[in-house]
């Protein structure tokens, strides 16, 4: 039996988890600072890292308590070393290094994006080759995974990540933060065909994603209709129908771009297994879109459960098992890399 303590502090969450034998999640604790950032309409890096300095000790302690264990029974510690906000990353890396040094156990440096991909493995038996779509507030990447632990970039966003576009559209319309859950909730039952939005086409012929043009189209439409900063509430009760139709149409356009691009690579690579991970993977319209694609194209599509879509440490510990099994042990000179590539 192998137990790994995972630590994740790449953005505004402070998370710790204990995972046993690759997939058995013994605990998964997340302390969010979303309320701190809500008034600013987005994450303030300095505020995020200050909160994490205060939260990291209690969060690790609680994760161990909930797992019914302590540091004496932990075999390795896995930590997100990038990409992300450098100040936030340093909080987690410093804590993990201290634990590894004090306990004389392996330190495992995990890429945040690999963590998201490995979240699918916590609850699903995955066959290879596979395509992995990581879609979150900071990233929209599509990877080819010919075998376990191997990732080849097929497409990425040229500008805004999908989750970032959700946040910016919600802020534009005065709907609150974080934007993804608000838009998803308001779009339910609305007319997603009310507004026709353009699809970005790369001039160089690539299949990369681009959402900045879509975001700008929403802004122009809102300005023309007098919908900008509508001061609507996130509950949906007082939100004008026209605003709900607008965000539903925007959400549909984002989902179509993600699903259709993935299907193009499915056909090109001859692959029948698709993994969808990251915070936006919790979006109900995206899940429905991929469920339809799975049915129509005979695909196996794996989503993590909601607790494992947003930033969490269980996925980091799960990725840590691969590093431990392959002997990829980090030294105590490990540093945070905000621009780390997968």
C-alpha positions as a printed NumPy array, in Angstrom:
array([[  0.   ,   0.   ,   0.   ],
       [  1.385,   3.382,  -1.093],
       [  0.009,   6.685,   0.164],
       [  0.809,  10.004,  -1.45 ],
       [  0.033,  13.413,  -0.004],
       [ -0.906,  15.841,  -2.784],
       [ -0.633,  19.637,  -2.518],
       [ -2.128,  22.081,  -5.026],
       [ -1.793,  25.902,  -4.869],
       [ -1.469,  26.977,  -8.493],
       [ -4.127,  29.712,  -8.413],
       [ -6.527,  30.786,  -5.667],
       [ -7.385,  27.453,  -4.021],
       [ -5.358,  25.836,  -1.267],
       [ -5.753,  22.064,  -1.512],
       [ -4.364,  18.914,   0.034],
       [ -5.373,  15.279,  -0.413],
       [ -4.274,  11.771,   0.461],
       [ -4.542,   9.17 ,  -2.291],
       [ -3.784,   5.499,  -1.792],
       [ -2.652,   3.007,  -4.437],
       [ -3.214,   5.305,  -7.418],
       [ -6.978,   5.838,  -7.245],
       [ -8.342,   5.483,  -3.708],
       [ -9.018,   9.011,  -2.478],
       [ -8.773,   8.979,   1.303],
       [ -9.299,  12.733,   1.632],
       [ -9.619,  15.78 ,  -0.617],
       [ -9.656,  19.174,   1.125],
       [ -9.982,  22.49 ,  -0.716],
       [ -9.981,  25.951,   0.864],
       [-11.245,  28.497,  -1.632],
       [-10.588,  32.224,  -1.535],
       [-13.253,  32.994,  -4.154],
       [-15.126,  35.293,  -1.788],
       [-12.005,  37.428,  -1.401],
       [-11.719,  37.878,  -5.164],
       [-15.428,  38.238,  -5.942],
       [-15.467,  42.007,  -5.406],
       [-12.663,  42.384,  -7.97 ],
       [-14.295,  40.171, -10.599],
       [-11.231,  37.927, -10.83 ],
       [ -8.261,  36.515,  -8.974],
       [ -5.882,  39.04 ,  -7.383],
       [ -2.536,  37.155,  -7.21 ],
       [ -1.195,  38.89 ,  -4.1  ],
       [ -4.393,  38.263,  -2.158],
       [ -4.456,  34.652,  -3.31 ],
       [ -0.943,  33.872,  -2.106],
       [ -1.485,  35.646,   1.234],
       [ -4.546,  33.511,   1.879],
       [ -2.636,  30.376,   0.912],
       [  0.193,  31.12 ,   3.35 ],
       [ -2.392,  31.178,   6.116],
       [ -4.365,  28.181,   4.868],
       [ -1.723,  25.651,   3.802],
       [ -0.926,  24.311,   7.282],
       [ -4.537,  23.801,   8.412],
       [ -5.526,  22.325,   5.029],
       [ -2.724,  19.726,   5.09 ],
       [ -3.551,  18.877,   8.711],
       [ -7.246,  18.435,   7.882],
       [ -6.471,  16.259,   4.843],
       [ -4.387,  13.936,   7.008],
       [ -7.069,  13.839,   9.708],
       [ -9.844,  13.043,   7.238],
       [ -7.697,  10.28 ,   5.737],
       [ -7.266,   8.801,   9.197],
       [ -3.508,   9.02 ,   8.939],
       [ -0.526,  11.241,   9.674],
       [  2.758,  12.198,   8.038],
       [  4.445,   9.117,   9.479],
       [  2.471,   6.882,   7.096],
       [  2.866,   9.05 ,   3.983],
       [  5.221,   7.522,   1.395],
       [  5.707,  10.565,  -0.86 ],
       [  4.498,  14.126,  -1.336],
       [  3.38 ,  15.4  ,  -4.742],
       [  3.043,  19.114,  -5.439],
       [  2.036,  21.351,  -8.313],
       [  5.175,  23.189,  -9.461],
       [  3.572,  24.929, -12.464],
       [  2.035,  26.443, -14.442],
       [  0.165,  29.021, -12.393],
       [  0.653,  32.145, -10.303],
       [  4.23 ,  32.191,  -9.075],
       [  3.447,  33.431,  -5.572],
       [  0.753,  30.815,  -5.107],
       [  2.909,  28.016,  -6.521],
       [  5.722,  28.888,  -4.123],
       [  3.443,  28.375,  -1.127],
       [  2.71 ,  24.784,  -2.098],
       [  6.224,  23.981,  -3.285],
       [  7.733,  25.31 ,  -0.056],
       [  5.339,  23.288,   2.092],
       [  5.94 ,  20.101,   0.102],
       [  9.723,  20.51 ,   0.245],
       [  9.592,  20.999,   3.996],
       [  7.517,  17.837,   4.453],
       [  9.729,  15.788,   2.129],
       [ 12.879,  16.973,   3.898],
       [ 11.543,  16.414,   7.405],
       [ 10.172,  12.948,   6.607],
       [ 12.959,  11.95 ,   4.181],
       [ 10.381,  10.855,   1.6  ],
       [ 10.291,  11.394,  -2.205],
       [  9.271,  14.804,  -3.511],
       [  7.242,  14.601,  -6.739],
       [  6.962,  17.659,  -8.993],
       [  3.681,  17.611, -10.917],
       [  2.536,  19.729, -13.844],
       [ -0.887,  21.193, -13.068],
       [ -2.191,  20.209, -16.508],
       [ -1.108,  16.607, -16.059],
       [ -2.967,  16.677, -12.751],
       [ -6.185,  17.634, -14.513],
       [ -5.746,  14.813, -17.017],
       [ -5.073,  12.3  , -14.242],
       [ -8.297,  13.36 , -12.492],
       [-10.158,  11.235, -15.037],
       [ -8.24 ,   8.158, -13.874],
       [ -9.5  ,   8.449, -10.3  ],
       [-12.895,   7.048, -11.29 ],
       [-12.479,   5.552, -14.758],
       [-10.462,   2.752, -16.333],
       [ -8.918,   4.5  , -19.343],
       [ -7.736,   2.748, -22.482],
       [ -5.064,   4.158, -24.78 ],
       [ -4.547,   5.899, -27.108],
       [ -6.749,   8.764, -25.913],
       [ -7.36 ,  12.46 , -26.46 ],
       [ -7.372,  14.72 , -23.41 ],
       [ -9.107,  18.101, -23.435],
       [ -8.083,  20.307, -20.506],
       [-10.449,  23.257, -20.327],
       [-10.312,  25.683, -17.417],
       [ -9.994,  29.318, -16.453],
       [ -6.346,  29.415, -17.44 ],
       [ -6.008,  26.74 , -20.101],
       [ -7.678,  25.244, -23.144],
       [ -5.41 ,  22.502, -24.472],
       [ -5.998,  19.302, -26.39 ],
       [ -3.449,  16.5  , -26.008],
       [ -2.813,  13.2  , -27.707],
       [ -2.02 ,  10.514, -25.12 ],
       [ -0.639,   7.526, -27.063],
       [  0.192,   5.763, -23.794],
       [  0.025,   6.435, -20.085],
       [  2.075,   9.45 , -19.022],
       [  2.789,  10.676, -22.563],
       [  1.24 ,  13.962, -23.731],
       [  1.568,  15.578, -27.161],
       [ -0.033,  18.968, -27.74 ],
       [ -2.493,  18.984, -30.639],
       [ -4.234,  22.31 , -30.086],
       [ -4.252,  25.18 , -27.625],
       [ -5.952,  28.518, -27.186],
       [ -4.411,  31.448, -29.009],
       [ -5.861,  33.986, -26.556],
       [ -8.463,  33.638, -23.805],
       [ -8.994,  30.253, -22.228],
       [-12.602,  29.048, -22.306],
       [-13.086,  29.537, -18.572],
       [-11.56 ,  33.003, -18.797],
       [-14.073,  33.885, -21.522],
       [-16.92 ,  32.753, -19.242],
       [-15.61 ,  34.982, -16.448],
       [-15.175,  38.01 , -18.701],
       [-18.63 ,  37.693, -20.262],
       [-20.226,  37.357, -16.826],
       [-18.325,  40.432, -15.628],
       [-19.344,  42.375, -18.744],
       [-23.009,  41.667, -18.019],
       [-22.743,  42.258, -14.277],
       [-23.583,  38.656, -13.422],
       [-20.935,  37.989, -10.784],
       [-17.848,  35.864, -10.242],
       [-16.865,  33.138, -10.958],
       [-18.602,  33.397, -14.314],
       [-18.719,  29.758, -15.395],
       [-21.243,  28.484, -12.838],
       [-23.344,  31.66 , -13.173],
       [-23.588,  31.407, -16.965],
       [-24.342,  27.683, -16.789],
       [-27.174,  28.304, -14.322],
       [-28.687,  31.248, -16.207],
       [-28.528,  29.427, -19.548],
       [-30.713,  26.599, -18.314],
       [-34.048,  26.795, -20.121],
       [-32.986,  29.832, -22.18 ],
       [-32.923,  30.044, -25.981],
       [-29.363,  29.16 , -26.987],
       [-30.152,  29.906, -30.642],
       [-31.248,  33.479, -29.959],
       [-27.919,  34.966, -31.05 ],
       [-25.696,  33.588, -33.805],
       [-22.031,  33.99 , -32.974],
       [-19.052,  33.605, -35.351],
       [-16.568,  30.766, -35.155],
       [-12.878,  31.659, -35.096],
       [-10.863,  30.233, -37.985],
       [ -7.063,  30.382, -37.767],
       [ -5.475,  32.017, -40.813],
       [ -2.568,  29.583, -40.642],
       [ -4.924,  26.625, -41.019],
       [ -4.368,  25.232, -37.512],
       [ -7.179,  23.91 , -35.337],
       [ -6.178,  25.991, -32.312],
       [ -8.921,  27.515, -30.182],
       [ -9.697,  31.238, -29.988],
       [-12.343,  32.82 , -27.774],
       [-11.403,  36.507, -27.757],
       [-13.439,  37.185, -30.921],
       [-16.47 ,  35.484, -29.398],
       [-16.083,  37.546, -26.235],
       [-15.898,  40.72 , -28.329],
       [-19.022,  39.695, -30.262],
       [-20.898,  39.305, -26.973],
       [-19.741,  42.776, -25.926],
       [-20.89 ,  44.36 , -29.194],
       [-24.271,  42.659, -28.972],
       [-24.713,  43.684, -25.34 ],
       [-23.787,  47.299, -26.094],
       [-26.14 ,  47.455, -29.06 ],
       [-29.015,  46.091, -26.969],
       [-28.222,  48.075, -23.825],
       [-27.486,  44.934, -21.838],
       [-24.012,  45.764, -20.597],
       [-23.628,  45.756, -16.802],
       [-27.272,  44.813, -16.348],
       [-26.769,  44.515, -12.573],
       [-28.536,  41.181, -12.757],
       [-28.418,  38.757,  -9.865],
       [-26.796,  35.363, -10.119],
       [-29.976,  33.631,  -8.963],
       [-31.638,  34.   , -12.34 ],
       [-34.904,  35.302, -10.849],
       [-34.299,  38.925, -11.806],
       [-32.165,  38.437, -14.901],
       [-33.814,  39.728, -18.094],
       [-34.783,  36.994, -20.528],
       [-32.695,  38.652, -23.227],
       [-29.584,  38.388, -21.034],
       [-30.256,  34.717, -20.324],
       [-30.685,  34.024, -24.046],
       [-27.449,  35.904, -24.736],
       [-25.357,  33.891, -22.267],
       [-26.992,  30.654, -23.43 ],
       [-26.021,  31.464, -27.019],
       [-22.494,  32.333, -25.913],
       [-22.202,  29.082, -23.951],
       [-23.429,  27.069, -26.931],
       [-20.785,  28.679, -29.155],
       [-18.007,  27.792, -26.684],
       [-19.218,  24.206, -26.382],
       [-19.508,  23.802, -30.143],
       [-15.918,  24.992, -30.604],
       [-14.627,  22.556, -27.986],
       [-16.611,  19.546, -29.146],
       [-16.209,  20.051, -32.879],
       [-12.468,  20.613, -32.677],
       [-12.072,  17.518, -30.514],
       [-14.088,  15.468, -33.004],
       [-11.844,  16.618, -35.845],
       [ -8.834,  15.229, -34.014],
       [-10.759,  12.067, -33.126],
       [-11.266,  11.471, -36.839],
       [ -7.712,  12.457, -37.771],
       [ -6.024,  10.3  , -35.131],
       [ -8.483,   7.4  , -35.272],
       [ -9.095,   7.513, -31.506],
       [-12.231,   6.446, -29.632],
       [-11.384,   7.54 , -26.055],
       [-11.732,  11.162, -24.974],
       [-10.947,  12.649, -21.562],
       [-12.417,  16.026, -20.593],
       [-10.979,  17.701, -17.483],
       [-10.581,  21.09 , -15.825],
       [-13.033,  23.486, -14.22 ],
       [-15.127,  23.99 , -17.356],
       [-15.624,  20.205, -17.512],
       [-18.241,  20.779, -14.82 ],
       [-20.364,  22.783, -17.281],
       [-23.648,  20.963, -17.902],
       [-23.878,  22.077, -21.557],
       [-20.367,  20.807, -22.263],
       [-21.164,  17.46 , -20.664],
       [-24.332,  17.199, -22.73 ],
       [-22.457,  18.102, -25.896],
       [-19.867,  15.389, -25.369],
       [-22.543,  12.874, -24.38 ],
       [-24.201,  13.505, -27.744],
       [-20.846,  13.205, -29.515],
       [-20.133,   9.925, -27.734],
       [-23.477,   8.526, -28.867],
       [-23.208,   9.747, -32.455],
       [-19.551,   8.781, -32.984],
       [-19.297,   5.656, -30.814],
       [-16.832,   7.238, -28.402],
       [-15.959,   6.645, -24.781],
       [-15.884,  10.029, -23.036],
       [-14.662,  10.278, -19.435],
       [-15.37 ,  13.261, -17.171],
       [-14.207,  13.574, -13.571],
       [-16.857,  14.011, -10.888],
       [-17.459,  17.708, -10.01 ],
       [-15.107,  17.732,  -6.97 ],
       [-12.242,  16.688,  -9.236],
       [-12.898,  19.146, -12.086],
       [-11.818,  22.326, -10.325],
       [ -8.346,  22.686,  -8.805],
       [ -7.834,  19.959,  -6.218],
       [ -4.974,  17.954,  -4.729],
       [ -6.35 ,  14.457,  -5.338],
       [ -5.503,  14.842,  -9.025],
       [ -1.979,  15.99 ,  -8.125],
       [ -1.437,  12.962,  -5.9  ],
       [ -2.813,  10.725,  -8.667],
       [ -0.292,  12.178, -11.115],
       [  2.395,  11.763,  -8.465],
       [  2.022,   7.979,  -8.606],
       [  3.25 ,   7.999, -12.22 ],
       [  6.328,   9.998, -11.241],
       [  7.046,   7.727,  -8.293],
       [  6.655,   4.556, -10.371],
       [  9.055,   5.879, -13.007],
       [ 11.601,   7.169, -10.493],
       [ 11.086,  10.828, -11.356],
       [ 11.999,  12.262,  -7.961],
       [ 12.53 ,  16.002,  -7.559],
       [ 15.349,  17.48 ,  -5.507],
       [ 14.977,  20.008,  -2.738],
       [ 16.183,  22.659,  -5.161],
       [ 12.756,  22.395,  -6.875],
       [ 11.349,  25.804,  -7.758],
       [  8.02 ,  27.051,  -9.049],
       [  7.706,  27.55 , -12.802],
       [  4.674,  29.704, -13.691],
       [  5.121,  28.934, -17.408],
       [  5.776,  25.199, -17.15 ],
       [  4.875,  23.259, -20.284],
       [  3.431,  19.767, -20.424]])
